[in-house]
């Protein structure tokens, strides 16, 4: 398929990829995403031990920030389900312009940068980090 695309969706693919394939996956997504494209990524953030034996490590916010550096995090939702479903997370990322290093994050306490100050207290509509 050719791009660029305005909307991209990954449900249960990325989280099962071995570490060695994830950079190529992220580069491929960035290559077909138009500026300001929405990318929805859903998967398990704490996979079963059997997956880890196969080198599939699930999804983490820190990893997404590192690998998907052409995107900014807009939202993160974690399932309140039971069993394996309690580990399901949905990330909404947006493709940024080359050279745009802003880290706009919506929602209380969200920040894609490890070590960045998080908001505290009442929820604010948006937070700028970095």
C-alpha positions as CSV (number, residue, x, y, z in Angstrom):
1,X,0.0,0.0,0.0
2,X,1.1,3.5,-0.7
3,X,0.7,6.5,1.6
4,X,0.5,9.0,2.9
5,X,-2.5,8.2,5.1
6,X,-4.5,10.4,7.5
7,X,-5.4,7.6,9.9
8,X,-3.5,4.5,11.0
9,X,-4.7,1.8,13.3
10,X,-2.7,-1.1,15.0
11,X,-4.7,-3.5,17.1
12,X,-2.6,-6.2,18.7
13,X,0.3,-6.2,16.2
14,X,3.1,-4.0,17.6
15,X,3.0,-5.4,21.1
16,X,3.8,-8.9,19.8
17,X,6.8,-7.9,17.7
18,X,10.2,-8.9,18.9
19,X,12.4,-6.0,19.9
20,X,14.6,-6.4,16.8
21,X,11.7,-5.6,14.4
22,X,10.2,-2.6,16.2
23,X,12.5,0.1,14.8
24,X,11.6,-1.0,11.2
25,X,7.9,-1.1,12.1
26,X,8.1,2.5,13.6
27,X,10.0,3.8,10.5
28,X,7.4,2.2,8.2
29,X,4.5,3.8,10.1
30,X,6.2,7.2,10.0
31,X,6.9,6.8,6.2
32,X,3.2,6.3,5.3
33,X,1.7,8.8,7.8
34,X,0.8,12.3,6.5
35,X,1.6,15.3,8.8
36,X,-1.0,15.5,11.5
37,X,-2.1,11.9,10.8
38,X,-3.8,10.0,13.7
39,X,-2.1,6.8,14.7
40,X,-4.0,4.6,17.2
41,X,-2.0,1.8,18.7
42,X,-3.6,-0.8,21.0
43,X,-2.0,-3.7,22.7
44,X,-0.9,-5.3,26.0
45,X,1.5,-3.4,28.2
46,X,2.4,-6.3,30.4
47,X,2.4,-9.5,28.3
48,X,2.3,-13.0,29.6
49,X,5.6,-14.7,30.4
50,X,5.3,-17.0,27.3
51,X,5.4,-13.9,25.1
52,X,8.5,-12.6,26.8
53,X,10.2,-15.9,26.1
54,X,9.6,-15.1,22.4
55,X,11.0,-11.6,23.0
56,X,7.7,-9.9,22.6
57,X,7.7,-7.2,25.3
58,X,4.4,-5.5,25.1
59,X,4.0,-1.7,24.9
60,X,5.5,1.0,27.1
61,X,5.1,4.7,27.0
62,X,8.9,5.2,27.2
63,X,9.5,2.9,24.3
64,X,6.8,4.5,22.1
65,X,8.4,7.9,22.7
66,X,11.8,6.6,21.8
67,X,10.8,4.6,18.7
68,X,8.0,6.8,17.4
69,X,9.9,10.1,17.6
70,X,8.1,11.5,14.6
71,X,4.8,11.4,16.6
72,X,3.5,13.1,19.7
73,X,1.3,11.4,22.3
74,X,-2.2,12.9,22.4
75,X,-3.9,10.4,24.7
76,X,-3.4,7.1,26.6
77,X,-6.3,4.9,27.9
78,X,-5.8,1.8,30.0
79,X,-8.5,-0.9,30.2
80,X,-10.2,-1.4,33.5
81,X,-11.1,-4.9,32.5
82,X,-10.3,-8.2,34.2
83,X,-7.7,-10.9,33.5
84,X,-5.5,-10.2,30.5
85,X,-7.8,-7.4,29.5
86,X,-6.6,-5.3,32.4
87,X,-3.3,-4.9,30.6
88,X,-4.7,-3.5,27.4
89,X,-3.7,0.1,26.6
90,X,-4.7,2.4,23.7
91,X,-2.3,5.2,22.6
92,X,-3.3,8.0,20.3
93,X,-0.3,9.5,18.6
94,X,-0.2,12.3,16.0
95,X,2.4,12.6,13.3
96,X,4.4,15.9,13.8
97,X,6.2,18.1,11.3
98,X,9.9,17.4,10.8
99,X,11.8,19.5,13.3
100,X,8.8,20.0,15.6
101,X,10.1,18.9,19.0
102,X,7.0,20.0,20.9
103,X,5.5,17.4,23.3
104,X,1.9,18.3,23.5
105,X,0.0,15.8,25.7
106,X,-3.6,15.9,26.6
107,X,-5.0,14.4,29.8
108,X,-3.9,14.7,33.4
109,X,-0.4,13.5,34.2
110,X,0.6,12.3,30.7
111,X,4.0,13.0,29.3
112,X,5.9,11.0,26.7
113,X,9.3,12.1,28.0
114,X,10.9,10.0,30.8
115,X,11.8,12.3,33.6
116,X,9.6,15.1,32.5
117,X,7.6,16.9,35.2
118,X,4.0,15.7,35.3
119,X,1.0,17.7,36.2
120,X,-0.4,17.3,39.7
121,X,-3.7,18.2,41.3
122,X,-6.8,19.0,39.2
123,X,-6.9,17.7,35.6
124,X,-5.9,20.3,33.0
125,X,-7.0,20.1,29.4
126,X,-3.4,20.0,28.1
127,X,0.1,20.0,29.3
128,X,3.3,21.0,27.5
129,X,6.4,18.9,28.5
130,X,10.0,18.9,27.5
